[in-house]
Amino acid sequence: MLENITRADFADLEPQALTLTIAGRQCHPHIDTLKEFTAHSERPHAPFTLILTAPHDWRYPQGIYELQHPTLGTLQLFMVPIGLCEQGMRFEIIFN
C-alpha cells in the first residue's frame, strides 16, 4: 500500500486532517514541506518527502509512528526528527 501513496495524497489537506500518535499522545501536525524528488527506485510513483511540524514538546527519537490520514486510514511510517523551528518539532517522512 505504501508504494501507491503519492504527493497528491497530502496536498491540499485541511489543517486538522492528520493525526499523529506517539507514545499514546496525539496531535494534529502541520504539513510544513511536501516535495517530490528524482526517483532512484522502482516505485510506481515519484518519491517525495513530507515534513510535519508537531508541538514543541514532541521530542521523540526516530522510529515507526502512527499517522492517521483522512482517506488512506492508519499508516505506520518511519519518521525522523529533524529539529525544532518556531512552530514546533519537525519530523521528516520519505516515501521512496
Backbone torsions as a table, in degrees:
resi	resn	phi	psi	omega
1	MET	NA	-41.5	-177.9
2	LEU	-59.6	-31.0	-179.0
3	GLU	-68.3	-17.0	-180.0
4	ASN	-94.8	-2.7	179.4
5	ILE	-76.9	134.7	-179.7
6	THR	-121.7	168.1	176.2
7	ARG	-56.3	-37.4	-178.8
8	ALA	-60.5	-26.6	178.7
9	ASP	-64.9	-20.3	-178.9
10	PHE	-111.5	-11.5	-179.7
11	ALA	-72.5	141.6	174.1
12	ASP	61.9	27.4	174.8
13	LEU	-76.0	148.9	175.8
14	GLU	-63.2	152.4	-176.0
15	PRO	-53.7	-34.9	-177.6
16	GLN	-102.3	19.5	-171.9
17	ALA	-71.4	-32.5	-176.7
18	LEU	-99.0	146.2	173.9
19	THR	-126.1	122.5	178.6
20	LEU	-103.6	131.5	178.7
21	THR	-120.0	122.1	176.5
22	ILE	-136.8	127.5	176.8
23	ALA	52.0	40.5	177.7
24	GLY	78.7	-0.6	177.9
25	ARG	-101.2	149.3	178.5
26	GLN	-125.7	148.2	172.5
27	CYS	-149.9	170.7	176.6
28	HIS	-112.9	92.3	-176.1
29	PRO	-70.0	152.3	176.3
30	HIS	-90.0	137.4	174.1
31	ILE	-79.5	112.9	-177.3
32	ASP	-89.9	-45.0	-178.0
33	THR	-140.4	140.8	177.3
34	LEU	-143.2	106.2	-170.5
35	LYS	-141.5	128.9	174.9
36	GLU	-78.9	154.4	174.6
37	PHE	-141.0	171.9	-175.6
38	THR	-63.0	134.4	-179.0
39	ALA	-70.6	136.8	174.8
40	HIS	-129.4	17.0	-178.6
41	SER	-141.0	-179.4	178.9
42	GLU	-93.7	19.7	178.4
43	ARG	-58.0	136.3	-176.7
44	PRO	-68.3	-15.4	-179.4
45	HIS	-125.3	159.3	179.6
46	ALA	-59.6	133.7	176.3
47	PRO	-68.7	155.6	179.9
48	PHE	-153.2	161.8	175.9
49	THR	-112.9	142.4	179.0
50	LEU	-124.9	122.0	176.2
51	ILE	-113.3	123.1	-179.5
52	LEU	-108.4	145.4	175.0
53	THR	-113.4	121.6	178.9
54	ALA	-108.1	176.0	178.6
55	PRO	-58.0	158.4	-177.8
56	HIS	-56.5	-35.2	-175.7
57	ASP	-85.5	10.7	178.0
58	TRP	-91.0	70.0	-178.4
59	ARG	-102.3	86.0	-178.5
60	TYR	-115.5	152.7	178.9
61	PRO	-73.9	168.3	174.9
62	GLN	-60.9	148.2	-179.8
63	GLY	171.0	-177.4	178.3
64	ILE	-92.6	121.2	-177.7
65	TYR	-129.1	162.1	-175.6
66	GLU	-93.2	127.5	175.5
67	LEU	-122.3	122.1	178.5
68	GLN	-93.9	121.8	-179.1
69	HIS	-109.3	142.0	-175.4
70	PRO	-61.3	-29.7	179.4
71	THR	-116.0	-26.8	-179.9
72	LEU	-85.7	-14.5	-179.9
73	GLY	83.7	-150.8	-177.2
74	THR	-84.8	125.5	179.9
75	LEU	-118.4	133.7	173.4
76	GLN	-97.4	110.1	-171.6
77	LEU	-126.4	144.0	175.3
78	PHE	-80.2	120.6	-177.4
79	MET	-121.3	142.5	179.7
80	VAL	-121.0	124.5	175.3
81	PRO	-70.1	132.1	-178.1
82	ILE	-117.0	6.8	172.7
83	GLY	121.8	168.0	179.7
84	LEU	-85.5	149.3	170.6
85	CYS	-134.6	-178.4	180.0
86	GLU	-57.0	-35.1	-175.4
87	GLN	-83.5	-20.2	-179.8
88	GLY	151.4	-159.3	179.7
89	MET	-87.0	132.0	-177.9
90	ARG	-102.1	137.6	177.3
91	PHE	-123.0	137.7	178.2
92	GLU	-109.5	137.9	174.9
93	ILE	-126.4	129.3	178.4
94	ILE	-113.3	125.6	174.6
95	PHE	-102.2	103.4	-173.4
96	ASN	-128.9	NA	NA
